[in-house]
Amino acid sequence: MLITHSKFPSTSLGYAIVKGQETHSASKVKGLVNEQSPLLAHGCTRSCLPERSHDDESASCEDEPSTRYLVAVFGSVFIGVFLAALDTTIVATLSVPISNTFGSLTLVSWLGSSYLIANAACQPLSGRLTDIFSRRSGLVVCNLLFGVGTCMCGIATSKWILLAGRVVAGMGGGGLNAITAFVASDLVPLRKRGVVQGFVHICYGVGAGLGGLFGGWINDLWGWRTAFLCRVPLIAISTILVSITLKNNPSKPSHKSRLSRVDFSGAFTLSLTLILLLLGLNSGGNLVAWSHPLVLVSVSLSVVAAGSFVLVESKWAEEPIIPMHLLFDQTVLSACLMNWLVTMVLFMATYYVPVFFQVNGFSTTAAGLRLVPQSVGTALSSLTCGFIMKRTGRYRLLGMAVIACSALGFLGLSTMVIETPTPLVLLFVFLVGVGYGGMLSVTLLATVAAVSHEEQAVATSANYAFRSMGSTIGVTIASVVYQYLLQHGLRHRFGSYEGSAEVIKRLLDSLDELKHLPDGWTKGVFEAYEIALRGVFLSGLGVSVWGLIAASFIKEHRLHNTISRADED
């Protein structure tokens, strides 16, 4: 489930090594390059570059790196994206055997939540931090964190060490996805950026799709620990390749040391906001009741932390983690809201479409496999939208169209009954994936095009922050609606039956109870499940409509053919 952007001075960009350049200026620049040089040189202006065509469609992009360099860089960073995606579904598949090893079924929910919270807290920080310390340093650190966390999980002797490993891995895994997006924005012109993003999502989708199968296979052969440990060498290879192939991006000139430029107050308050919010929402209804102090205190403190973050960023931070003025830009704010809302509906479908299939008698694995069309829709839509934007340079109506597809998918899901044919359900799920994948590409391009080179990464970080909140809030809303409607439906139909309270409690806790229903309960129970699921999908439809409204406020900016954005007519 993620990715996007970066930064560079917009008035003086030229690629330091341009294959085939024969001008004296270009040769001079080339002679100054060494292993510490930035991805793009600061001192090269348009005059350094050969004359380009004025045709907007065919303009050559002389400030782009060579194809060989791009293949080397993206081949290196995509390994990290693939491994991070693989991790998400591997752990989901292995959660039960892991919990059995440590004798704690409550561990199941925390295996996912600990990774998600750490991931969400660190992703938004990666934009500004890699602006200061370089993309290469950021990717190396994230690979190391991801590798150390994965190794900790593999050798864990207690559940606390295991959870600590998931937190460390989450810190690294989130950065791998985000910084890959920043690198792509550094190296690829806006006009082609959506195509690259499409390939990123294909890479992520393949990893997520194979994770469950790989994890189950390794577990059956050698146990779940091997599923963690066997990935550590691959992470090490990714770290080495990134450190070799990726050059440093230029840092903003400053008389201060890099460490003194870090907005520690902003980083702390933003991380605290997301950690408290996600902790409260993940715990409520799953680990404890919604009225539990853990939920109430966490959510309340997250509001206070959010206010502190806004105050710090707007009043005191010299290089804020997320500059507040960006959120007053109509396009950036619209893109953030789209990420928030469409991510909400995607997670609603991801969690509750499998419930529909399990109610129909499918196993957990079989139900999960029926989400594959959603991943396919996400990857194909992202890549297709990338090619469309490359061809047309337009994205506003495209963004509205893909979110309309998501809304149409939820409209279809909300009409389902137990007898609905599986192929029709898969079509609805595919449409939801189309909406999500297209949204990711469109909001990426819209955000980057709306801001300067220097603010690309931090603007994208804002998108990640909203996306992180959307995933958890979406699941929370769906859970509340589902539990309320199911409980109400069961009590309305069977509340007067003898011993009904215990049966209803078991039905609310486990779908396995559908196999052991008392006589006369079957029809009413399935009707209650239909209504509960319909409520979830109608909620998703409503949120999709709000996402469509947010998309309508996107403003179109020119998608340049060159990284320097100097291809003006």
ROVO-451981 format. One record per residue (C-alpha): x, y, z; residue in one letter. Coordinates in steps of 0.1 Angstrom, whole numbers, padded with zeros to 4 digits, always signed. Example, Ala and Ser with C-alpha at 12.3 -4.5 7.8 and 13.67 -1.06 7.14 Angstrom:
BEGIN
+0123-0045+0078A+0137-0011+0071S
***
This chain:
BEGIN
+0000+0000+0000M+0027+0031-0012L+0050+0065-0027I+0063+0100-0041T+0089+0131-0044H+0120+0155-0040S+0139+0188-0044K+0164+0208-0063F+0171+0245-0071P+0150+0253-0100S+0172+0280-0116T+0205+0262-0119S+0202+0226-0127L+0221+0205-0152G+0231+0169-0151Y+0268+0166-0143A+0274+0137-0166I+0254+0138-0198V+0263+0111-0223K+0272+0124-0257G+0276+0161-0248Q+0304+0177-0267E+0302+0212-0255T+0331+0228-0236H+0309+0236-0207S+0296+0201-0203A+0331+0187-0205S+0342+0211-0178K+0314+0200-0155V+0321+0164-0162K+0357+0169-0151G+0347+0180-0117L+0326+0149-0109V+0337+0125-0082N+0320+0099-0059E+0307+0127-0036Q+0291+0147-0063S+0254+0154-0062P+0229+0137-0086L+0226+0170-0104L+0252+0198-0104A+0243+0232-0089H+0264+0253-0112G+0252+0242-0146C+0226+0264-0162T+0207+0261-0194R+0236+0275-0213S+0256+0243-0203C+0232+0222-0223L+0228+0216-0260P+0199+0235-0276E+0167+0216-0273R+0136+0215-0295S+0108+0238-0288H+0083+0211-0295D+0068+0202-0261D+0061+0166-0270E+0095+0158-0285S+0117+0180-0265A+0149+0161-0256S+0157+0160-0219C+0194+0168-0219E+0195+0173-0181D+0183+0137-0176E+0207+0111-0164P+0216+0083-0189S+0194+0052-0193T+0222+0031-0179R+0224+0051-0147Y+0187+0051-0143L+0185+0013-0147V+0213+0009-0121A+0197+0032-0096V+0162+0020-0099F+0173-0016-0100G+0190-0010-0066S+0162+0009-0049V+0134-0013-0062F+0149-0043-0043I+0141-0024-0011G+0106-0016-0023V+0100-0053-0032F+0113-0066+0001L+0092-0040+0021A+0061-0052+0002A+0071-0088+0007L+0073-0082+0045D+0037-0070+0048T+0020-0101+0035T+0047-0125+0049I+0039-0114+0085V+0001-0115+0079A+0005-0152+0068T+0028-0161+0096L+0010-0143+0124S-0008-0174+0138V+0023-0197+0140P+0043-0168+0155I+0017-0162+0181S+0015-0200+0188N+0053-0200+0194T+0050-0174+0221F+0016-0186+0235G-0001-0152+0230S-0029-0148+0205L-0031-0110+0213T+0003-0109+0195L-0015-0112+0162V-0029-0077+0161S+0003-0061+0175W+0025-0077+0148L+0008-0056+0122G+0001-0025+0144S+0036-0021+0157S+0050-0021+0121Y+0022+0002+0109L+0027+0028+0136I+0065+0029+0133A+0061+0031+0095N+0036+0060+0097A+0056+0079+0122A+0088+0079+0102C+0077+0082+0066Q+0067+0119+0068P+0101+0127+0083L+0120+0113+0054S+0115+0142+0030G+0132+0169+0050R+0158+0146+0065L+0170+0134+0031T+0170+0169+0018D+0196+0176+0045I+0215+0144+0047F+0210+0131+0011S+0188+0104-0004R+0216+0079-0005R+0223+0082+0032S+0185+0079+0039G+0182+0047+0019L+0213+0032+0035V+0200+0040+0070V+0165+0027+0062C+0179-0005+0047N+0200-0010+0078L+0170-0004+0101L+0149-0028+0080F+0176-0054+0081G+0183-0052+0118V+0145-0053+0126G+0140-0083+0104T+0170-0101+0120C+0156-0093+0155M+0123-0109+0145C+0141-0140+0133G+0161-0145+0164I+0136-0132+0190A+0135-0152+0222T+0104-0133+0236S+0074-0115+0222K+0088-0082+0234W+0120-0086+0213I+0098-0096+0184L+0076-0065+0187L+0107-0043+0191A+0120-0059+0158G+0088-0051+0141R+0090-0014+0152V+0126-0011+0140V+0117-0028+0107A+0087-0005+0103G+0109+0026+0107M+0131+0013+0079G+0104-0001+0056G+0085+0031+0055G+0115+0051+0045G+0124+0026+0017L+0091+0033-0001N+0091+0071+0005A+0127+0078-0004I+0124+0057-0036T+0098+0082-0047A+0120+0111-0039F+0149+0096-0059V+0125+0091-0089A+0114+0127-0087S+0151+0138-0085D+0160+0119-0117L+0129+0119-0139V+0111+0148-0155P+0075+0155-0144L+0062+0144-0178R+0077+0109-0173K+0073+0107-0136R+0040+0089-0136G+0053+0061-0157V+0081+0054-0132V+0055+0055-0104Q+0035+0028-0123G+0065+0005-0123F+0071+0012-0086V+0036+0000-0079H+0040-0030-0101I+0072-0039-0081C+0053-0033-0048Y+0023-0053-0060G+0044-0083-0070V+0062-0083-0037G+0029-0081-0017A+0014-0108-0039G+0043-0132-0034L+0047-0125+0003G+0020-0148+0015G+0029-0177-0007L+0066-0173+0001F+0060-0170+0038G+0037-0201+0039G+0062-0221+0019W+0092-0213+0040I+0072-0218+0072N+0062-0253+0060D+0098-0262+0052L+0119-0246+0079W+0097-0226+0102G+0087-0190+0105W+0121-0177+0118R+0137-0187+0085T+0112-0165+0066A+0127-0135+0084F+0163-0145+0084L+0166-0155+0048C+0157-0120+0037R+0185-0104+0056V+0212-0111+0030P+0189-0096+0003L+0185-0065+0024I+0223-0063+0027A+0227-0066-0011I+0202-0037-0015S+0222-0016+0010T+0255-0022-0009I+0240-0015-0043L+0223+0017-0032V+0256+0030-0017S+0274+0022-0049I+0250+0033-0076T+0232+0064-0061L+0250+0097-0060K+0242+0123-0034N+0216+0149-0041N+0227+0185-0036P+0220+0200-0002S+0206+0235+0003K+0236+0259+0010P+0238+0268+0047S+0264+0280+0071H+0249+0256+0097K+0259+0220+0102S+0236+0194+0089R+0226+0182+0124L+0217+0217+0135S+0194+0222+0106R+0172+0193+0116V+0138+0203+0130D+0139+0181+0160F+0108+0197+0176S+0087+0193+0145G+0099+0157+0140A+0091+0148+0176F+0056+0164+0176T+0046+0150+0142L+0058+0115+0152S+0041+0118+0185L+0008+0129+0168T+0008+0099+0145L+0019+0074+0171I-0008+0084+0196L-0035+0086+0170L-0027+0052+0155L-0022+0036+0188L-0056+0047+0201G-0075+0038+0169L-0057+0004+0165N-0064-0005+0201S-0101+0006+0202G-0125-0023+0194G-0096-0047+0189N-0075-0049+0221L-0097-0028+0244V-0132-0012+0244A-0136+0022+0228W-0143+0037+0263S-0110+0023+0276H-0086+0050+0290P-0059+0039+0265L-0080+0049+0236V-0094+0081+0251L-0061+0094+0264V-0041+0084+0232S-0065+0102+0209V-0069+0132+0231S-0031+0136+0234L-0027+0132+0197S-0049+0163+0192V-0027+0183+0216V+0005+0170+0198A-0010+0180+0164A-0016+0215+0177G+0020+0217+0190S+0033+0205+0156F+0014+0232+0137V+0027+0258+0162L+0063+0247+0160V+0062+0244+0122E+0046+0278+0116S+0064+0299+0143K+0098+0285+0150W+0112+0259+0126A+0137+0273+0101E+0135+0242+0079E+0102+0226+0089P+0095+0190+0084I+0062+0200+0066I+0060+0237+0059P+0025+0249+0068M+0022+0272+0038H+0022+0241+0016L-0011+0230+0031L-0026+0263+0021F-0018+0256-0015D-0051+0244-0031Q-0035+0216-0051T-0013+0203-0024V-0042+0203+0001L-0065+0186-0024S-0039+0159-0031A-0035+0153+0006C-0072+0149+0011L-0074+0126-0018M-0047+0104-0003N-0065+0104+0030W-0100+0096+0017L-0091+0071-0011V-0067+0052+0013T-0096+0050+0038M-0118+0033+0012V-0091+0010+0000L-0085-0003+0035F-0123-0007+0040M-0124-0030+0010A-0091-0048+0020T-0104-0058+0054Y-0141-0065+0047Y-0143-0080+0012V-0125-0111+0026P-0152-0112+0054V-0179-0115+0027F-0161-0145+0011F-0155-0161+0045Q-0192-0157+0053V-0198-0176+0020N-0177-0205+0033G-0143-0197+0018F-0112-0203+0038S-0091-0174+0051T-0065-0180+0024T-0090-0184-0004A-0107-0152+0007A-0075-0133+0007G-0065-0145-0028L-0097-0129-0040R-0082-0095-0033L-0056-0101-0060V-0078-0082-0086P-0075-0052-0063Q-0037-0053-0065S-0038-0059-0102V-0061-0029-0106G-0038-0007-0085T-0007-0016-0105A-0024-0013-0140L-0041+0019-0132S-0010+0036-0118S+0010+0026-0149L-0018+0035-0174T-0023+0069-0157C+0014+0075-0159G+0014+0069-0197F-0017+0091-0201I-0002+0120-0182M+0031+0115-0202K+0011+0118-0234R-0013+0145-0226T+0003+0165-0197G-0032+0166-0181R-0043+0150-0148Y-0072+0168-0132R-0100+0150-0150L-0080+0118-0149L-0079+0120-0111G-0117+0125-0110M-0122+0096-0134A-0102+0071-0114V-0119+0080-0081I-0152+0077-0099A-0141+0041-0107C-0135+0035-0069S-0170+0049-0061A-0185+0027-0088L-0168-0003-0072G-0182+0005-0038F-0216+0011-0053L-0214-0025-0066G-0201-0039-0033L-0230-0023-0015S-0255-0042-0036T-0240-0076-0028M-0260-0104-0013V-0248-0139-0002I-0257-0153-0037E-0238-0126-0057T-0215-0144-0082P-0178-0143-0074T-0167-0128-0108P-0189-0098-0102L-0175-0092-0068V-0140-0095-0082L-0149-0068-0108L-0160-0045-0080F-0128-0051-0061V-0108-0044-0093F-0125-0011-0097L-0115-0001-0062V-0079-0009-0070G-0081+0011-0102V-0092+0041-0081G-0064+0038-0056Y-0036+0032-0081G-0047+0061-0103G-0050+0084-0073M-0014+0076-0062L+0000+0086-0096S-0022+0117-0101V-0016+0131-0066T+0021+0125-0070L+0023+0145-0102L-0001+0172-0090A+0018+0177-0058T+0053+0178-0074V+0041+0201-0102A+0025+0225-0078A+0057+0232-0057V+0093+0242-0063S+0121+0217-0067H+0132+0225-0031E+0098+0215-0017E+0091+0184-0037Q+0101+0159-0010A+0085+0177+0019V+0052+0182+0000A+0052+0145-0008T+0059+0138+0029S+0026+0156+0037A+0008+0131+0013N+0024+0102+0033Y+0012+0116+0066A-0024+0119+0053F-0022+0084+0037R-0010+0069+0070S-0039+0084+0089M-0063+0073+0062G-0054+0037+0064S-0061+0035+0102T-0091+0058+0102I-0107+0038+0073G-0104+0005+0091V-0116+0021+0123T-0148+0035+0107I-0155+0003+0089A-0150-0017+0122S-0174+0005+0141V-0201+0004+0114V-0197-0034+0110Y-0198-0042+0146Q-0227-0020+0154Y-0249-0031+0125L-0241-0068+0130L-0247-0067+0168Q-0279-0047+0163H-0291-0071+0135G-0284-0102+0155L-0301-0089+0187R-0331-0077+0168H-0336-0111+0153R-0326-0134+0181F-0324-0113+0213G-0355-0131+0227S-0341-0166+0220Y-0329-0187+0250E-0291-0185+0253G-0289-0160+0225S-0265-0137+0243A-0237-0163+0243E-0243-0173+0206V-0243-0136+0195I-0211-0129+0214K-0194-0159+0197R-0206-0147+0163L-0192-0112+0169L-0158-0127+0178D-0154-0154+0152S-0167-0163+0118L-0161-0200+0126D-0193-0199+0146E-0212-0198+0114L-0205-0236+0112K-0222-0242+0145H-0254-0222+0143L-0285-0234+0163P-0315-0246+0144D-0335-0218+0128G-0307-0192+0130W-0291-0196+0096T-0312-0173+0074K-0314-0145+0099G-0277-0146+0107V-0267-0144+0070F-0291-0115+0066E-0275-0097+0095A-0241-0102+0079Y-0253-0088+0046E-0267-0057+0062I-0235-0051+0083A-0213-0055+0052L-0236-0033+0032R-0232-0006+0058G-0194-0008+0055V-0195-0005+0017F-0220+0023+0017L-0197+0042+0041S-0169+0036+0016G-0191+0049-0012L-0198+0081+0008G-0161+0086+0015V-0153+0080-0022S-0177+0108-0032V-0158+0131-0008W-0126+0120-0025G-0142+0129-0059L-0151+0164-0046I-0115+0168-0033A-0102+0158-0067A-0123+0185-0084S-0102+0212-0066F-0069+0201-0081I-0053+0227-0103K-0034+0216-0134E+0003+0228-0137H+0026+0222-0165R+0043+0188-0166L+0078+0197-0178H+0099+0176-0201N+0131+0184-0182T+0142+0180-0146I+0153+0217-0145S+0118+0227-0157R+0135+0250-0182A+0116+0238-0213D+0095+0269-0216E+0081+0278-0249D
***
